[in-house]
Amino acid sequence: MAYALYQDPMQSQPMVVPDTGIGLRLVPKQFSLTDPVLLRHVLCMMNLVRNIFHVYLCWRQLRTCNWTKEPPRKLQDSLSRSAFNTTKDEEMYSVESLLLSYIFDSIFCWIELYFGVYPALWRAIIRYYGIVDDLIWQSIAYVALFSSYMVARRLPQIFYSKLVLSKWYGINREKSMSLVGLLCFFSLLLVMLQVILIPLTPVFLYIESHGGRFFVLWIWGFLFVVTIAAFAVFSLFGLPCIGTTTKLVEGDLYSSLTDILDVFGFPPGCVYIIRTFDIDTATAYAWNCCCRQRVFIFENLLFNQGRPLSELLPEEIGKGLHSQEVVAYIAHELAHSRLKHVVKTFCMLHASLLVYLMIFGTCYHETVIYEAAGFSASFYPPIVGYWLVYKYVMPLYLTITNWIIFYFLRKFEYSADKYVFNLGYGDVLSTAFLKLFEDGPVFPVVDPLYMMWHRSRPTFLQRIHRLSKLRKSKMSGS
C-alpha cells in the first residue's frame, strides 16, 4: 500500500486525501466480495444478524422475568417478596439496556459504513496534521479522535437508559450511578483510552510493518508475554490496587482452614485478607502459580467482615459467612486450583485468541474492507483495520467462541462444586450459597439460551440444584 502522496516541503502544503471512495453507491459492479459495495452490504447484514440474535436472547430473558411471579421455592426463606420484585426490576432494566445497546449499535454501524464516518474522521486528521508527513503520528492523532468518537457513540444509549428506563423501572439511585456521575466516568474512560491506545498505536504499527504476513503472531506473542507478566505480578504482590492485604492471624478461622488447606497441599500461613475499598462482591481466590501458593479472602466474605460491630454500618451487620461456610467456599476455590481450571482457562483463551488473530491477519490486509468502509484504495489509516475487522468481520467467530468459553467456565464451577461435595462439604456449601444470595440478592431465574451467551457462571440456584442432585444420587447409590 502506497502512502507517498506528493507534498512540497518548501511551501508547507498540507496533503490532501483523495475522496475517491464508494460514497453512497448501492449497486455493486460485480457480484463478488471483491466489490466494495457488495462487501459493505454483506458486512452490514452480518452485523445486523448478530445483533438481532442477541436482541432475541435479551427478549427471552425479559420474557422469563415477566413470567416469574414469585421467588423459587428453595429461595423463599432467603428472598422476601419485596426484595424479589426489586431484583426483578433491576434485572429487566439491565437486560433492556443491553437490548438497546444492540439496537443502537446496528444503527450506528450502518450509518458509519454507508455515510463514511471513518473516512470523515481521517480527512479531519489530515486537514490538521497533513503537514506532518509521518504515518505513525497521523495514526496516533486518528486513534485519539476515533476513541473520542467511540465514547460519544455510547451517549444516546446512556441518555435513554438513565432518563427513560431508570424511571420506568424505578431503579434506586443509591445503587446505580447518576447521569452526571456516568458522564464523568465516561470522561475518565476517554482519558484512560487515550493513555492506553496512544502508546500501543506505534507498537502495533511497527509490528504490522515489520512482522510480515503473519504479524499477528507477534501480537499474540506480545499479549501472551503481558499475560504471563500479569500472572507473575499477581503471584508476587497480590492485588494491592484494590485494597490492603494482611495475613490471616491465628484464631477460629485460621484453625478451621488448616485441615482443608492441608488436603490441597497449601501451607497454613498462605491465607490473606483483602480489606477492600469498594467491592460489593463477596468472594475469595486460591492461587497456585509461579511457585507461590496463596489464598485471598475478601473481607466482605467473612461474617461481619471479621470486625467488631462498632466498626460496621447498620446494613453491614449480619452479612458474610460463618467459619465453616468460609471453609466450604475456600474448598471450592482450592478445587479450581487442584483441577487446573486457571491453566485450562488460560490455554483456552489464548488458543481462541490465536485463531482469532490468524483470521484477523488474513482479513486485515484485504484493501477491499477499507474500501467498503468508504476509504480510498490508495490511502487509508491501517490502524482502523483493527476496528473494521473486529466489528464487521469477526462477530460470527466471536459468537461461537463465546458460547464455547462460557460453557466451559460454567462447567468448571460445577466441577469444583462436585469436588467439594465429594470431600463432604456439599451441605455446608449449599448453605454458603444461600447466605451469599441473601446478602446480595439478584434475580435468580435465567433463560437457558440467554445464559449460554451472557453468563459465565451458573446462578446460585442452579448450583444448589446440582448439589441437591448429587446428594440424591449418593443416597440412592448407597
N, C-alpha and C positions, 0 to 999 in steps of 0.2 A: 504494500500500500504506500503510495507516494504522498508526502506531506509538503513537498517543495513547491509552494505557490510563490510566484515572483514578488519580491518586496525590495524596493530600493532603499538601502540603509541611509543614504545621504539625504534623502528627502523625508525620512521617517514616515513613509506612507504605511498606514495600517493595512494589514492584509484583509482581503475580502473573501468571505466564504461563498462560493458559487451556489446559488439557490436553484439547484437542478434536481431536486428530489421529486418523488412521485406526486406530491401535493395531495389533492382530494380525488385523484383519479380512482375510479371504482371498477372499471372494466380492465381485466388483465389482457396483455397482448398475446399470451400463450397460456395454455392450461398446464402449468408446471410450477413446482415450488421454487424454481429459479427465477420466476417472475415476482418481483417485489409486491405488486398489487395483490396477486393471488395469495402470496405468503402472508401479507397483512391480514387478509380475511381469515386465513386459517389460524393465525396466532390469536386473533381476537375471539374466534369461536372456541379455541382451546381454553382460553381464559374464562369465557362465559360458561362453558360446560362445567369446568372445575368449580366455579363459584355457585352455579345452580345446584350442583351436587351438595356442597356444604350448606347452602340455604335450606335444602331439603332435610339435611341432618338436623339443623337447628330447629326447623319446623317440627320434626319428630320429637325433639326434646321439649319444645313448648307444649306440644300436644300431651306428652306424658305428664308435664306439670299440671295442666288443666284437668286431666283425668284423675290425678291423685288427690283425693279429697281429705284424707286423714293420714296420720303417721303410720308407718308399718307396725305390725303388732309387736315385734321384738324391740322396737324403739319407743313405744308409747310411754314407758316409765322414764325415759331419758329425754323426751322431746314433748313439751307441752303443746297444746293446740295453737296458742298464740305464737310460740317460737316456730312451730311448723309453718304457719302462714307467713311469718317474716322470712324464713329461709326460702319459701316458695317464691315470694315476690323478688327476692334478691337473685335467685336462680333465673327466673324469667327475664329480669332486667339484664343480667349478664348475657344470657343466650340471645335475647333480641338485639342487644348491642352488637354482638358478634355477627348475627344475621345481617344487620345493617352495614357492618363493615364490608361484608362480601358484596353487597349491592353497590355501595359507594365505590368499591374497588373496581367492579366491572365498568361502571360509568366512567371513571377516570381513565382506566386502561384504554377504552375505546376512544375517548377524547384525545388522549396522548398520542395514540398511533395515527388516527385519521386526521388530526389537526396539527400534527408535527410539533408537539410541545418540546420534545427533547432537542430537535434541531434549533428551535427558537432560543432555548437556553444556550446552546452552543454559539449561535450567532451573536447573542448578547455578550458572551465572554470574549469572542474575537473582536467585537466592536471596541471593547475597553482594554483588552490585553493582546490584541493582534500585533502591537508594536514589539512585544516580547516574543521573538520568533523561536520559541522553545516549546516543544510539545508537552514536556513534563510540567512546566509552570502553567501552561494553559489548561492542562488536565487537572491540576490541583485547584485552580480557580473554578473550573467546571464542577468538580466534586463538591466544592463549598456551596456553589449556587444550587446544585442538584439536591444536596442533602437538605438545604433550606426549603426547597420546593417539596421534598418528601414529607417534611414535618408539617408544612402548610396544607398539604394534601389531606391530612387527617382532621383538619379543623371542622369541616362540615359535619362529620360524624360525631365529633366531640360536642359541638353545639347542640345537635339534635338529641344526643343521649342525655346531656345534662339539663337542657331546657324543656325537653318533652318527656322522654322516657322516665327520668328520675322522678318527675312529678306524677306521672301516670301510675307508677308502681309504689310511690310513697317511700322512696329509699331514704333511710336515715342519714342525714348529712354528717353525723358524727362518724359513721362507718365508711363513708365514701368521700373522696376528695372533692372539694368545691370546684366550681368552674374556674375561678381565679387561680386556685391552687394548681389545677390541672394545666392551665395555660403557663403558669410559672414552671411547672415540671417540664412541659414541652420546650420551653425556652432553654432550660438547663440541658434537656436532651439534645437540642440543637447544638449547643456549645460542646457537649461531650462527643457528638458525632463528628464535629469539625476536628476536635483534638485527636480522635482515633483515626478518621479516614484520611486526613491530610497527610500524615507521615506514611500511611500504608500505600497511598496512591503511587508515589515514585518507586516503592518497593515492588509492587505488583507490575508496574510498567517495565521495570528493569528485568524482572523475571520473565515477563512475556516477550520482551525483545531479545533476550539472551538465552532463553530456555528452549528455543526451537519449537517444533510442532507439539511436543509433549511438555510444554512449560507447566502444565497443570500438575505434573508430578512434583515439580519443585514447590508449587504452592501447597500441595498435600504434605510434602516433607516439612515445609515451614510450619504448617498448622500442627503436624504431628509432634514436632520438637516443642512448640509452645505448650501443647497439652501435657507432654512429659514434664516440662519445666513447672507447670502449674501443679502437677501431682507432687513433684519434689518439694515445692514451696509449702504446699499444704501438709506434707508429711513432716517437714522440719519445724514449721511455725504455726500450724493450725489455721484458725480464722481470726486473726487479730483485728480485721477490719470491721467485724460485726459485733464485737463486744470484748469483754475482759475474760480471759481464760485462767482458771485456777484449778489446781489439782484437788481432787476429792479427798477430804480429810477422813480419818478413821472415825467410824460411827456405825449406826444401824445400817445405812445404805451400803457403806463400804463392806461390812461383814456379809450382807445379803448378796452382794455381787461377786464375792470371792469364789464361790463354788462354780457359778456359771462361767466366769472368766477362765477358771482352770479347765473346764470342759473343752473350751475352744482354744486353749493354749495361750491365753493372754495373761500377762503379769498383773498382779493385784493393783499396782500403783500406776496403771495406764489410763485411769478414768479422770476426765477433766470436765469441769462445769463451766459452761459459757454463760456469763451474765450479759444478756443481750440488751442492745439499745432499744429496739422497737421491732421485735419479731413476734408475730401473733401465733405462728405455727409451733406447736409443742412437738419436738422431735429429738432424735439422737442419731449419731453416726458411729459406726465401727470401722476403723481404718487399719489395714494391714498391707502396707506398701512401702517400698524403699527401706526395708529392714526396720520400719517403725510400726509399732502396734499401739494404737490409741483408741479410746472410746470417748466421744464428745457428747455430753448431755446438755441440752439447752435447759436453762433454769426453770422455764415455764412447764417443763415436763414433770418436774418434781412437785409433790404436794405442797401447796402454799409457797412454791418456788424455793423451798428449803430455807425460808427466812422466818423470823419472829412475826407474829401478827401485827405488831406495832409498825412494821416497815411496809405493810401491804395496803393497797387501796381496797375499799369495800368490795368492789367487783372482782378482786383477785383472790379473795379468801375462799378456800374450799376447792380451788381448781388444782389440777395436776394429779399425778398418780402416786399411790402409796408404794412402799418399798417393794413388795412382791410383784406388783404390777409393773414397776420400773424394771425389775429383773426380767420379767417375761418380754417386755419391749426391747430391752438390750439384747436378750437372747435372739430375738428376731433379727436385729441388726448384725449380730455376730454370725447368724446363719447366712446372711448375704455374703459376709467375708469368707466363711467356710466353703460356700458353694461357688465362689469366684464370680459373683454377679457383677462386681465392678469391672473386672477384667473382661468378662464377656460383653458387657455394655460398651466398654471402650473399643474392643475389636469390632463389634457390630457397627458402631457409629462411624469408625474410620474406614471400614470396608464399604459402607454405604457412601461415605464422602468420596472415597477414591473412585467408585463407579460414577458418581455424580460428576466429578471433575473430568473424568475421561470423556463423558458425553458432552459436558460443557466445553471442553477444549476443542472438540470436533466442530461444534456449532459456533464457537467464538470467532473462528477465522472465516466464517462464511459472510462475505460482504453483503449478500442479499438480505441478511437480517437487519443490517443497519439501513439499507435502502428501504426496507419495509417500514422502518420507524420514521422515514422521511429525510434521512441524511443523503447527501451527495455520495456517490460511489467512490469519489476520489479524495474526499476529505471529511473525516469524522473523528471524534474523540474515542480512541479504542477502549478507554476505561468504562464508557457507557455500556459496552458489551456485557460486562458482568451483570448489570441490571436487566438488560434485554433478554439474555439467555435465561436468567433465573426466573424472571417474571412471566415470560411468554412461552418458553420452550420446555422448561423443566417441571411445570405443575403436575403432569401425569406421573412422572417418575417420583416426585416428592409425595404425591398422594398414595402411591403404592408402598414406598419405603416407610412412610409414617405409620401406615397401618401395620406393617411388619414389626417395626421397632416398638410401637406401643403395645402390640400383642405380647412380645417377649418381656417387656418391662412389667406388665401386669402378671405374666406367668411367673416372673421372678418373685414377686410379692407372695403369690400363692405358695411357691416352693419353699420360701423362707418360713411362712406360717406352718406349713406341713412339717418342716424340720423341727420347729419349736414344739409342735404338737407331739411329735414322737419322743421328745425329751420330757414330756409330762407337763408342759406349761400351757396346754390348749385352753383350759377353762379360765386360767388367770389372764391369758392374752385376750380372750373374748371380753372379759370384764374390763381390761385396759382399753380396748377399742370403744366399748360403751361409754366409759368415763371420758375419753378424749372427745367422743362425739358430743357428749353432754356439755363439755367445757366450750367447745367451738362448733356449734351445730351448723350443718349445711344441709341443703335439700338432699334427702337420702336416696331418691329414685332417679336412675339414669337410663335413658333409652339405650338398648344394646347397640344399635348401629351408630348412634351418636358417640357412645363411649369408644368405639373402635378407632375413631379419628380424633377425639378431643379429650381423652382421659388416659394418662399414662399409668394411673394406679386404679385398682378397684376401690369401690366405696367401702366404708367400714361395714355397712350392712351386708355386702357381698362376701366380705372376708369372714364375718361372723357366721353367715350361712355355710360357707365352705368348711369352717372349723366344726360346725354342728354336724355336717355330713360325715366328716372324718370320725367324729365321736360315735355316731350311729353305726358307721361301718365297723369300727373297732368292737363295739358292743355286740353286733350281730355275728362278727367273726369269732368272738370268744364264747 
